[in-house]
Amino acid sequence: MELPFELATAIEEQLAFIPIKKLSAIVTRLSEDYRSSRMSSGEFDEGSYIGTYEEALAYVAFRMPATFAAAYFALSQAKERLPALSPKTLLDVGAGPGTAMWAAAMVWPELEHITLVEREQNMIDIGKKLAEYAGRPSIRQAEWIKADVMGEWSVSQHDVVIASYVLNELPQHSIEQFALGLWDKTGSLLIFIEPGTPAGFSLIRQVRERLLAQGASIVAPCPHGNSCPVPEDDWCHFSQRLNRTRLHRQIKGGTLSYEDEKFSFVCLSRIPGSDIKGIVVRHPQIRKGHIYLKLCTPEGIVNATITRKDKERFKEARKLDWGSIVRW
Ligand SMILES: C[S@@+](CC[C@H](N)C(=O)[O-])C[C@H]1O[C@@H](n2cnc3c(N)ncnc32)[C@H](O)[C@@H]1O
Protein backbone atom coordinates (compact mmCIF):
# COMPACT_ATOMS: atom_id res chain seq x y z
CA MET A 1 0.00 0.00 0.00
CA GLU A 2 1.35 3.39 -1.00
CA LEU A 3 0.10 6.84 -0.04
CA PRO A 4 -1.29 8.90 -2.90
CA PHE A 5 1.64 10.75 -4.49
CA GLU A 6 0.29 14.20 -3.56
CA LEU A 7 -0.12 13.24 0.09
CA ALA A 8 3.33 11.64 0.27
CA THR A 9 4.85 14.80 -1.22
CA ALA A 10 2.88 17.00 1.15
CA ILE A 11 4.04 15.03 4.18
CA GLU A 12 7.66 15.02 3.08
CA GLU A 13 7.68 18.76 2.47
CA GLN A 14 5.99 19.58 5.78
CA LEU A 15 8.40 17.33 7.68
CA ALA A 16 11.35 19.13 6.15
CA PHE A 17 10.65 21.98 8.61
CA ILE A 18 11.65 19.95 11.65
CA PRO A 19 15.03 18.25 12.34
CA ILE A 20 14.88 14.45 12.14
CA LYS A 21 16.40 14.04 15.61
CA LYS A 22 13.72 16.17 17.20
CA LEU A 23 10.98 14.39 15.29
CA SER A 24 12.34 10.97 16.32
CA ALA A 25 12.32 11.98 19.99
CA ILE A 26 8.68 13.11 19.78
CA VAL A 27 7.72 9.97 17.84
CA THR A 28 9.30 7.76 20.50
CA ARG A 29 7.42 9.53 23.27
CA LEU A 30 4.10 9.46 21.40
CA SER A 31 4.52 5.76 20.53
CA GLU A 32 5.03 4.97 24.21
CA ASP A 33 1.93 6.97 25.12
CA TYR A 34 -0.11 5.22 22.41
CA ARG A 35 1.05 1.81 23.55
CA SER A 36 0.21 2.52 27.17
CA SER A 37 -3.29 1.63 28.27
CA ARG A 38 -3.84 5.15 29.54
CA MET A 39 -6.20 5.99 26.70
CA SER A 40 -8.65 3.13 27.05
CA SER A 41 -8.33 2.45 30.76
CA GLY A 42 -10.74 5.16 31.79
CA GLU A 43 -7.89 7.07 33.40
CA PHE A 44 -7.51 9.25 30.34
CA ASP A 45 -8.07 12.79 31.49
CA GLU A 46 -9.59 13.93 28.19
CA GLY A 47 -6.91 16.60 28.04
CA SER A 48 -4.94 17.42 24.95
CA TYR A 49 -3.06 14.38 23.70
CA ILE A 50 -1.38 15.85 20.66
CA GLY A 51 -0.91 19.40 21.81
CA THR A 52 1.85 21.11 19.83
CA TYR A 53 2.33 21.63 16.12
CA GLU A 54 5.46 19.46 16.27
CA GLU A 55 3.49 16.63 17.88
CA ALA A 56 0.89 16.92 15.15
CA LEU A 57 3.72 16.73 12.57
CA ALA A 58 5.06 13.65 14.35
CA TYR A 59 1.60 12.05 14.13
CA VAL A 60 1.62 12.75 10.41
CA ALA A 61 5.05 11.11 10.13
CA PHE A 62 4.55 8.07 12.33
CA ARG A 63 0.85 7.25 12.18
CA MET A 64 -0.84 8.86 9.19
CA PRO A 65 0.50 6.43 6.54
CA ALA A 66 -0.71 3.47 8.59
CA THR A 67 -4.14 4.88 9.47
CA PHE A 68 -4.53 5.86 5.80
CA ALA A 69 -3.92 2.23 4.80
CA ALA A 70 -6.51 0.99 7.30
CA ALA A 71 -9.10 3.55 6.17
CA TYR A 72 -8.49 2.77 2.52
CA PHE A 73 -9.01 -0.95 3.15
CA ALA A 74 -12.19 -0.47 5.20
CA LEU A 75 -13.74 1.96 2.72
CA SER A 76 -12.83 -0.22 -0.25
CA GLN A 77 -14.58 -3.17 1.38
CA ALA A 78 -17.69 -1.08 1.98
CA LYS A 79 -17.62 0.02 -1.66
CA GLU A 80 -17.41 -3.59 -2.79
CA ARG A 81 -20.51 -4.45 -0.78
CA LEU A 82 -22.37 -1.26 -1.78
CA PRO A 83 -21.46 -0.82 -5.46
CA ALA A 84 -24.41 1.48 -6.13
CA LEU A 85 -23.40 3.95 -3.41
CA SER A 86 -22.13 7.16 -4.93
CA PRO A 87 -21.63 9.52 -1.99
CA LYS A 88 -21.44 13.25 -2.48
CA THR A 89 -20.77 14.26 1.12
CA LEU A 90 -18.33 12.96 3.76
CA LEU A 91 -18.04 13.74 7.46
CA ASP A 92 -14.72 12.81 9.13
CA VAL A 93 -14.99 13.02 12.92
CA GLY A 94 -11.82 13.21 15.05
CA ALA A 95 -10.23 13.82 11.70
CA GLY A 96 -6.68 14.51 12.91
CA PRO A 97 -4.79 15.71 9.82
CA GLY A 98 -7.60 14.50 7.52
CA THR A 99 -6.32 10.98 6.93
CA ALA A 100 -9.68 9.32 6.21
CA MET A 101 -10.70 12.14 3.87
CA TRP A 102 -7.73 11.32 1.59
CA ALA A 103 -8.65 7.63 1.59
CA ALA A 104 -12.35 8.34 0.96
CA ALA A 105 -11.60 10.65 -1.94
CA MET A 106 -9.60 7.84 -3.56
CA VAL A 107 -12.39 5.32 -3.07
CA TRP A 108 -15.19 7.72 -4.10
CA PRO A 109 -13.73 10.39 -6.40
CA GLU A 110 -17.29 11.68 -6.86
CA LEU A 111 -17.28 13.19 -3.34
CA GLU A 112 -18.12 16.88 -3.60
CA HIS A 113 -18.23 18.21 -0.06
CA ILE A 114 -16.11 17.10 2.89
CA THR A 115 -16.54 18.22 6.50
CA LEU A 116 -13.88 17.46 9.12
CA VAL A 117 -14.40 17.83 12.85
CA GLU A 118 -11.33 17.94 15.08
CA ARG A 119 -10.56 19.27 18.56
CA GLU A 120 -6.86 20.15 18.16
CA GLN A 121 -6.06 23.35 16.27
CA ASN A 122 -2.56 22.09 15.40
CA MET A 123 -4.02 19.00 13.71
CA ILE A 124 -6.37 21.25 11.74
CA ASP A 125 -3.52 23.56 10.73
CA ILE A 126 -1.36 20.76 9.41
CA GLY A 127 -4.37 19.02 7.83
CA LYS A 128 -5.13 22.20 5.89
CA LYS A 129 -1.50 22.48 4.76
CA LEU A 130 -1.51 18.89 3.49
CA ALA A 131 -4.84 19.49 1.73
CA GLU A 132 -3.31 22.32 -0.31
CA TYR A 133 -1.33 19.68 -2.23
CA ALA A 134 -4.43 17.76 -3.32
CA GLY A 135 -5.53 17.68 -6.93
CA ARG A 136 -9.15 17.15 -5.94
CA PRO A 137 -11.13 20.34 -5.14
CA SER A 138 -13.16 18.39 -2.55
CA ILE A 139 -10.01 17.97 -0.41
CA ARG A 140 -8.60 21.44 -1.03
CA GLN A 141 -11.95 23.08 -0.22
CA ALA A 142 -12.88 20.80 2.67
CA GLU A 143 -14.57 22.48 5.62
CA TRP A 144 -12.71 22.11 8.92
CA ILE A 145 -14.67 22.54 12.14
CA LYS A 146 -12.85 22.93 15.45
CA ALA A 147 -15.02 21.21 18.03
CA ASP A 148 -14.89 18.81 20.95
CA VAL A 149 -17.26 16.02 20.00
CA MET A 150 -17.90 15.33 23.67
CA GLY A 151 -19.48 18.78 23.93
CA GLU A 152 -22.03 20.63 21.82
CA TRP A 153 -21.52 20.33 18.08
CA SER A 154 -23.86 20.01 15.19
CA VAL A 155 -23.57 19.27 11.49
CA SER A 156 -26.14 18.23 8.92
CA GLN A 157 -26.46 14.63 7.68
CA HIS A 158 -23.67 13.43 5.38
CA ASP A 159 -23.77 10.46 3.00
CA VAL A 160 -20.71 8.85 4.57
CA VAL A 161 -19.50 9.40 8.15
CA ILE A 162 -16.23 8.05 9.50
CA ALA A 163 -14.58 7.99 12.93
CA SER A 164 -11.13 6.52 12.45
CA TYR A 165 -8.99 5.70 15.53
CA VAL A 166 -11.14 7.99 17.67
CA LEU A 167 -13.31 5.80 19.94
CA ASN A 168 -10.33 4.84 22.09
CA GLU A 169 -9.69 8.51 22.82
CA LEU A 170 -13.18 9.04 24.20
CA PRO A 171 -14.44 8.23 27.70
CA GLN A 172 -15.75 4.64 27.75
CA HIS A 173 -19.13 5.65 29.19
CA SER A 174 -19.90 7.92 26.22
CA ILE A 175 -19.04 5.50 23.38
CA GLU A 176 -22.60 4.33 22.64
CA GLN A 177 -24.09 7.81 22.84
CA PHE A 178 -21.37 9.04 20.49
CA ALA A 179 -22.06 6.19 18.04
CA LEU A 180 -25.80 6.89 18.10
CA GLY A 181 -25.12 10.59 17.50
CA LEU A 182 -23.02 9.72 14.44
CA TRP A 183 -25.73 7.36 13.17
CA ASP A 184 -28.18 10.29 13.25
CA LYS A 185 -25.74 12.26 11.09
CA THR A 186 -25.37 9.39 8.60
CA GLY A 187 -27.26 9.44 5.30
CA SER A 188 -25.95 6.10 4.02
CA LEU A 189 -22.80 4.66 5.59
CA LEU A 190 -21.03 4.95 8.95
CA ILE A 191 -17.53 3.56 9.54
CA PHE A 192 -15.56 3.02 12.72
CA ILE A 193 -11.91 1.97 12.69
CA GLU A 194 -9.82 1.16 15.78
CA PRO A 195 -6.41 -0.41 16.46
CA GLY A 196 -6.40 -4.18 15.85
CA THR A 197 -6.01 -5.03 19.51
CA PRO A 198 -8.38 -6.72 21.97
CA ALA A 199 -9.26 -3.27 23.36
CA GLY A 200 -9.79 -1.79 19.87
CA PHE A 201 -11.96 -4.71 18.78
CA SER A 202 -14.01 -4.58 21.94
CA LEU A 203 -14.98 -0.97 21.07
CA ILE A 204 -15.87 -2.05 17.53
CA ARG A 205 -17.97 -4.93 18.84
CA GLN A 206 -19.73 -2.57 21.24
CA VAL A 207 -20.77 -0.03 18.57
CA ARG A 208 -21.61 -2.89 16.16
CA GLU A 209 -24.09 -4.44 18.59
CA ARG A 210 -25.54 -1.07 19.59
CA LEU A 211 -26.17 0.09 16.03
CA LEU A 212 -27.49 -3.28 14.88
CA ALA A 213 -30.12 -2.86 17.59
CA GLN A 214 -30.81 0.56 16.08
CA GLY A 215 -31.63 -1.02 12.70
CA ALA A 216 -28.28 -0.61 10.91
CA SER A 217 -27.11 -3.18 8.36
CA ILE A 218 -23.51 -4.35 8.47
CA VAL A 219 -21.75 -4.14 5.13
CA ALA A 220 -18.15 -4.83 6.18
CA PRO A 221 -16.26 -6.72 7.29
CA CYS A 222 -18.98 -9.05 8.63
CA PRO A 223 -20.90 -11.16 6.09
CA HIS A 224 -23.96 -11.11 8.37
CA GLY A 225 -25.79 -9.08 10.98
CA ASN A 226 -25.92 -11.88 13.55
CA SER A 227 -24.24 -11.39 16.86
CA CYS A 228 -20.46 -11.52 16.46
CA PRO A 229 -19.20 -15.14 16.61
CA VAL A 230 -15.63 -14.21 17.62
CA PRO A 231 -14.94 -15.78 21.03
CA GLU A 232 -14.23 -13.51 23.99
CA ASP A 233 -10.52 -14.47 24.08
CA ASP A 234 -9.97 -13.60 20.42
CA TRP A 235 -10.37 -10.44 18.39
CA CYS A 236 -11.35 -9.80 14.78
CA HIS A 237 -8.76 -7.69 13.02
CA PHE A 238 -7.11 -7.19 9.65
CA SER A 239 -3.70 -6.15 8.44
CA GLN A 240 -2.32 -3.88 5.76
CA ARG A 241 1.34 -3.81 4.74
CA LEU A 242 2.73 -0.42 3.90
CA ASN A 243 6.07 0.49 2.48
CA ARG A 244 8.23 2.73 4.62
CA THR A 245 10.02 5.62 3.00
CA ARG A 246 13.65 6.38 3.95
CA LEU A 247 12.40 9.26 6.10
CA HIS A 248 9.88 6.97 7.76
CA ARG A 249 12.65 4.49 8.62
CA GLN A 250 14.86 7.27 9.99
CA ILE A 251 12.05 8.59 12.16
CA LYS A 252 10.95 5.21 13.47
CA GLY A 253 14.50 4.03 13.97
CA GLY A 254 13.69 0.73 12.24
CA THR A 255 15.43 -1.04 9.39
CA LEU A 256 12.43 -2.90 7.94
CA SER A 257 11.27 -1.57 4.59
CA TYR A 258 7.64 -2.11 5.54
CA GLU A 259 5.28 -2.22 8.47
CA ASP A 260 2.02 -4.06 9.07
CA GLU A 261 -0.85 -2.02 10.42
CA LYS A 262 -3.37 -4.11 12.35
CA PHE A 263 -6.87 -2.70 12.73
CA SER A 264 -10.47 -3.62 13.50
CA PHE A 265 -13.39 -1.93 11.81
CA VAL A 266 -17.08 -2.00 11.07
CA CYS A 267 -19.11 -0.37 8.30
CA LEU A 268 -22.82 0.17 9.03
CA SER A 269 -25.28 1.10 6.36
CA ARG A 270 -28.87 2.26 6.03
CA ILE A 271 -29.33 -0.21 3.16
CA PRO A 272 -28.14 -3.85 3.11
CA GLY A 273 -24.98 -4.69 1.19
CA SER A 274 -24.65 -7.36 -1.51
CA ASP A 275 -24.76 -10.91 -0.15
CA ILE A 276 -21.45 -12.65 0.43
CA LYS A 277 -20.62 -16.11 1.72
CA GLY A 278 -17.81 -15.18 4.04
CA ILE A 279 -14.69 -13.19 4.77
CA VAL A 280 -11.16 -14.51 5.33
CA VAL A 281 -10.20 -13.68 8.90
CA ARG A 282 -6.58 -14.96 9.01
CA HIS A 283 -3.73 -15.31 6.53
CA PRO A 284 -4.65 -18.26 4.28
CA GLN A 285 -2.32 -21.24 4.81
CA ILE A 286 -1.22 -22.42 1.39
CA ARG A 287 0.16 -25.98 1.38
CA LYS A 288 1.08 -28.23 -1.53
CA GLY A 289 -2.28 -29.77 -2.22
CA HIS A 290 -4.45 -27.73 0.14
CA ILE A 291 -5.39 -24.22 1.13
CA TYR A 292 -6.67 -23.73 4.66
CA LEU A 293 -9.02 -20.80 5.16
CA LYS A 294 -10.44 -19.41 8.37
CA LEU A 295 -13.70 -17.73 7.41
CA CYS A 296 -16.34 -15.72 9.19
CA THR A 297 -19.66 -16.78 7.65
CA PRO A 298 -23.35 -16.33 8.48
CA GLU A 299 -23.07 -19.77 10.10
CA GLY A 300 -20.22 -18.67 12.37
CA ILE A 301 -16.43 -19.11 12.19
CA VAL A 302 -15.58 -21.92 9.78
CA ASN A 303 -12.25 -23.61 9.00
CA ALA A 304 -12.38 -24.59 5.33
CA THR A 305 -9.95 -26.77 3.42
CA ILE A 306 -9.83 -26.40 -0.34
CA THR A 307 -8.05 -29.23 -2.12
CA ARG A 308 -6.28 -29.07 -5.47
CA LYS A 309 -8.80 -31.60 -6.79
CA ASP A 310 -11.46 -28.91 -6.62
CA LYS A 311 -9.72 -27.10 -9.50
CA GLU A 312 -11.90 -24.02 -9.94
CA ARG A 313 -12.25 -23.32 -6.25
CA PHE A 314 -8.53 -23.93 -5.62
CA LYS A 315 -7.71 -21.36 -8.31
CA GLU A 316 -10.07 -18.86 -6.67
CA ALA A 317 -8.74 -19.60 -3.19
CA ARG A 318 -5.15 -18.93 -4.28
CA LYS A 319 -6.13 -15.30 -4.93
CA LEU A 320 -7.56 -14.81 -1.45
CA ASP A 321 -5.82 -12.88 1.27
CA TRP A 322 -6.55 -11.99 4.86
CA GLY A 323 -9.67 -9.79 4.64
CA SER A 324 -10.78 -10.99 1.21
CA ILE A 325 -14.47 -11.37 0.50
CA VAL A 326 -15.59 -14.90 -0.42
CA ARG A 327 -18.57 -15.14 -2.73
CA TRP A 328 -18.72 -18.90 -3.31
C1 LIG B 1 -5.55 8.84 16.72
S1 LIG B 1 -6.07 10.36 16.02
C2 LIG B 1 -6.88 9.78 14.51
C3 LIG B 1 -6.82 10.81 13.46
C4 LIG B 1 -7.41 10.38 12.13
N1 LIG B 1 -8.82 10.10 12.25
C5 LIG B 1 -6.68 9.18 11.57
O1 LIG B 1 -7.30 8.14 11.38
O2 LIG B 1 -5.47 9.29 11.33
C6 LIG B 1 -7.47 10.78 17.00
C7 LIG B 1 -7.94 12.19 16.70
O3 LIG B 1 -9.18 12.38 17.37
C8 LIG B 1 -9.16 13.68 17.93
N2 LIG B 1 -10.07 13.71 19.09
C9 LIG B 1 -9.97 12.98 20.23
N3 LIG B 1 -10.96 13.30 21.07
C10 LIG B 1 -11.69 14.25 20.46
C11 LIG B 1 -12.85 14.98 20.82
N4 LIG B 1 -13.40 14.80 22.02
N5 LIG B 1 -13.35 15.88 19.93
C12 LIG B 1 -12.78 16.05 18.72
N6 LIG B 1 -11.67 15.41 18.32
C13 LIG B 1 -11.13 14.51 19.18
C14 LIG B 1 -7.72 13.86 18.37
O4 LIG B 1 -7.40 15.24 18.55
C15 LIG B 1 -6.97 13.25 17.21
O5 LIG B 1 -6.71 14.17 16.20
The ligand as a MOL file (V3000), in Angstrom:
LIG
                    3D

  0  0  0     0  0            999 V3000
M  V30 BEGIN CTAB
M  V30 COUNTS 27 29 0 0 0
M  V30 BEGIN ATOM
M  V30 1 C -5.5490 8.8390 16.7190 0
M  V30 2 S -6.0680 10.3610 16.0240 0 CHG=1
M  V30 3 C -6.8760 9.7760 14.5150 0
M  V30 4 C -6.8230 10.8110 13.4610 0
M  V30 5 C -7.4150 10.3770 12.1260 0
M  V30 6 N -8.8250 10.0970 12.2530 0
M  V30 7 C -6.6800 9.1760 11.5740 0
M  V30 8 O -7.3050 8.1360 11.3760 0
M  V30 9 O -5.4730 9.2890 11.3310 0 CHG=-1
M  V30 10 C -7.4720 10.7750 16.9960 0
M  V30 11 C -7.9410 12.1920 16.6960 0
M  V30 12 O -9.1820 12.3820 17.3720 0
M  V30 13 C -9.1610 13.6800 17.9310 0
M  V30 14 N -10.0690 13.7100 19.0880 0
M  V30 15 C -9.9670 12.9830 20.2310 0
M  V30 16 N -10.9590 13.2980 21.0710 0
M  V30 17 C -11.6940 14.2490 20.4570 0
M  V30 18 C -12.8460 14.9770 20.8240 0
M  V30 19 N -13.4020 14.8010 22.0170 0
M  V30 20 N -13.3550 15.8760 19.9340 0
M  V30 21 C -12.7810 16.0530 18.7150 0
M  V30 22 N -11.6670 15.4060 18.3220 0
M  V30 23 C -11.1340 14.5070 19.1750 0
M  V30 24 C -7.7220 13.8620 18.3650 0
M  V30 25 O -7.4040 15.2420 18.5480 0
M  V30 26 C -6.9730 13.2460 17.2080 0
M  V30 27 O -6.7080 14.1750 16.2050 0
M  V30 END ATOM
M  V30 BEGIN BOND
M  V30 1 1 1 2
M  V30 2 1 2 3
M  V30 3 1 2 10
M  V30 4 1 3 4
M  V30 5 1 4 5
M  V30 6 1 5 6
M  V30 7 1 5 7
M  V30 8 2 7 8
M  V30 9 1 7 9
M  V30 10 1 10 11
M  V30 11 1 11 12
M  V30 12 1 11 26
M  V30 13 1 12 13
M  V30 14 1 13 14
M  V30 15 1 13 24
M  V30 16 1 14 15
M  V30 17 1 14 23
M  V30 18 2 15 16
M  V30 19 1 16 17
M  V30 20 1 17 18
M  V30 21 2 17 23
M  V30 22 1 18 19
M  V30 23 2 18 20
M  V30 24 1 20 21
M  V30 25 2 21 22
M  V30 26 1 22 23
M  V30 27 1 24 25
M  V30 28 1 24 26
M  V30 29 1 26 27
M  V30 END BOND
M  V30 END CTAB
M  END
